[in-house]
Amino acid sequence: MSHFSLYGDPDAEMRLKSFTGTSKNGKSVIRIEIECSTPWRFGYALEELGKVQDGQKPQKAPPKKPAKAKALALPPPQLMLPDPGQH
């Protein structure tokens, strides 16, 4: 399970700048703007949000195994061995 949490800290390297919310057709959307003071925090936030997004994707079906080769209707050809009595 993926999650992402926000908490308030006056000295944090990531600060909440603004947020808004809207509802339409029974669905609600929250838009959050976050300011990062270091490139590391910026990258970390993007990675964590990517994990959340990946966790919400439907599971992929396992790859199908290749079908077994069907048996031929004809028997295999006989080996072309010399007749032992023809020397």
Backbone torsions as a table, in degrees:
resi	resn	phi	psi	omega
1	MET	NA	134.8	178.5
2	SER	-103.0	147.9	176.3
3	HIS	-149.4	163.5	178.0
4	PHE	-142.7	129.6	-178.2
5	SER	-125.3	150.6	176.6
6	LEU	-122.0	142.8	175.3
7	TYR	-147.2	158.0	-176.5
8	GLY	-92.1	134.2	176.4
9	ASP	-154.0	118.8	-176.4
10	PRO	-60.9	-24.4	-178.3
11	ASP	-101.8	12.4	-175.1
12	ALA	-69.0	150.5	176.8
13	GLU	-79.2	-11.0	174.8
14	MET	-122.7	127.9	-177.0
15	ARG	-127.5	139.8	176.7
16	LEU	-73.3	119.9	179.9
17	LYS	-92.2	-46.3	-179.9
18	SER	-162.2	164.6	174.2
19	PHE	-153.8	150.8	176.8
20	THR	-141.0	161.2	177.5
21	GLY	-140.8	142.3	176.6
22	THR	-138.6	153.1	175.7
23	SER	-128.0	137.3	179.5
24	LYS	-153.9	130.2	177.9
25	ASN	54.1	39.1	176.9
26	GLY	81.5	0.0	178.1
27	LYS	-114.3	141.8	179.1
28	SER	-113.8	142.8	-179.6
29	VAL	-126.6	132.1	175.5
30	ILE	-112.3	126.5	176.2
31	ARG	-109.2	127.9	-176.3
32	ILE	-122.6	132.3	175.3
33	GLU	-112.3	124.1	-177.1
34	ILE	-121.7	135.9	177.0
35	GLU	-103.6	131.0	179.3
36	CYS	-110.2	132.5	-178.1
37	SER	-91.5	-11.0	178.3
38	THR	-133.0	149.0	176.6
39	PRO	-60.7	-32.8	-180.0
40	TRP	-62.8	-46.2	179.4
41	ARG	-64.5	-37.6	177.9
42	PHE	-60.4	-49.1	179.2
43	GLY	-63.6	-41.1	179.3
44	TYR	-60.6	-46.2	-179.1
45	ALA	-61.4	-43.2	179.7
46	LEU	-65.0	-40.1	177.9
47	GLU	-62.9	-44.7	-179.2
48	GLU	-65.4	-40.7	177.2
49	LEU	-65.0	-35.9	176.0
50	GLY	-63.3	-38.9	177.6
51	LYS	-64.3	-40.7	177.9
52	VAL	-61.5	-46.2	-179.7
53	GLN	-62.5	-42.4	178.4
54	ASP	-63.2	-38.2	-180.0
55	GLY	-67.0	-20.7	-178.8
56	GLN	-92.0	-8.0	179.5
57	LYS	-75.0	145.9	177.1
58	PRO	-65.0	148.8	180.0
59	GLN	-65.3	139.4	177.4
60	LYS	-77.8	143.5	176.2
61	ALA	-69.9	143.6	178.6
62	PRO	-62.1	147.6	-179.0
63	PRO	-62.5	142.1	180.0
64	LYS	-74.8	142.6	176.9
65	LYS	-76.4	143.9	178.8
66	PRO	-64.2	145.2	-179.7
67	ALA	-66.7	143.7	177.9
68	LYS	-70.0	147.8	178.6
69	ALA	-66.5	134.0	179.4
70	LYS	-75.0	145.3	178.1
71	ALA	-68.6	141.1	178.0
72	LEU	-73.3	149.8	179.5
73	ALA	-72.3	-27.0	-179.1
74	LEU	-92.8	147.9	175.6
75	PRO	-70.9	158.6	179.6
76	PRO	-65.7	150.5	-179.6
77	PRO	-65.3	149.9	179.0
78	GLN	-73.2	150.7	178.5
79	LEU	-69.7	143.9	-179.0
80	MET	-91.6	66.1	179.0
81	LEU	-90.2	144.8	178.5
82	PRO	-67.8	149.0	178.2
83	ASP	-73.4	126.4	-176.2
84	PRO	-62.0	-21.7	-178.7
85	GLY	-88.5	4.9	-176.1
86	GLN	-103.7	24.8	180.0
87	HIS	-77.5	NA	NA
